[in-house]
Structures are given as C-alpha cells and as structure tokens.
Amino acid sequence: MKDGQLETFVPMTLRRRGVQRLVQHPVVEEREAHDSALIEGVGRAFHWQRLLDTGEMESGSAIARSEGLHQSVINELLRLTLLAPDIIEQLMAGRQPRRMSLIWFQRHPLPVDWEAQRAIVRGFEGPA
C-alpha cells in the first residue's frame, strides 16, 4: 500500500506474438483448479486499469481500439478490478468455486461492496 492506495499483483506476463497478445501464466501446482480464463480476465483488467490510471490510455474506448476489442468487453472486464482482495487471492490459488467463471462476471452485475461480493461467492458454493 502506497499513498493510501491498494495494489494488486497478478502473477502473469503479457507477450506479443505478431499482433496477438499472449498471457503466460506462472507454473502452478496441478492439484489446484485454476480457471485460466478468469485469471487472464482479472490480469487484463488490472493491466488496463493501470493504463488508465497512469494516463497512458485516455479511456476504455482507446484501449478497445488498441486491443482490437469491442469497448463493452473492456468495460465488463474492468469491473473485475473491484473484486475484494481475498476473492482475487482465491482465484490465484485455484480455490474459487467451480461454477464461478469469467462469463458469469461478464453477464451479472458486480456489487462494489466487498461483503456483498463474498456473499455471491458463498452462493456459488451451494448445490449446483
């Protein structure tokens, strides 16, 4: 924490191969159930948020143009930066509920309140 701001570290590296951006995940233990799409979404969201915070990009629309994506994708993923730190920690450790996915976050509203987010995560742990 610096200057009253929290910082989140997502252990991944973005590499370019031609015009495509690839995500390289760190080596993880096989026994954990990592959702790579969700982890990649969180990583991209924090990367884009940093671009906005530093002024390197002026808006989500500018990011969408540079990434070749629709601006709604950027906005949907940027909401992931609002996740409670302990929920992100669960994702990184592969301990998230099996039914919690990137598509769920893209299709449902995400409350800003961390306690409400934790209640949603607990709801995933119930019967399928």
Buried (B, 14 or more C-beta within 10 A) or exposed (E): EEEEEEEBEBEBEEEEEEEEEEBEBEEBEEEEEBBEEBBBBBBBBBBBBBBBEEEEBEEBEBBBEEBEBEBEBBBBBBBBBBBBEEBBEBBBEBEBBEEBBBEEBBEEEBEEEBEEBEEBBEEBEEEE
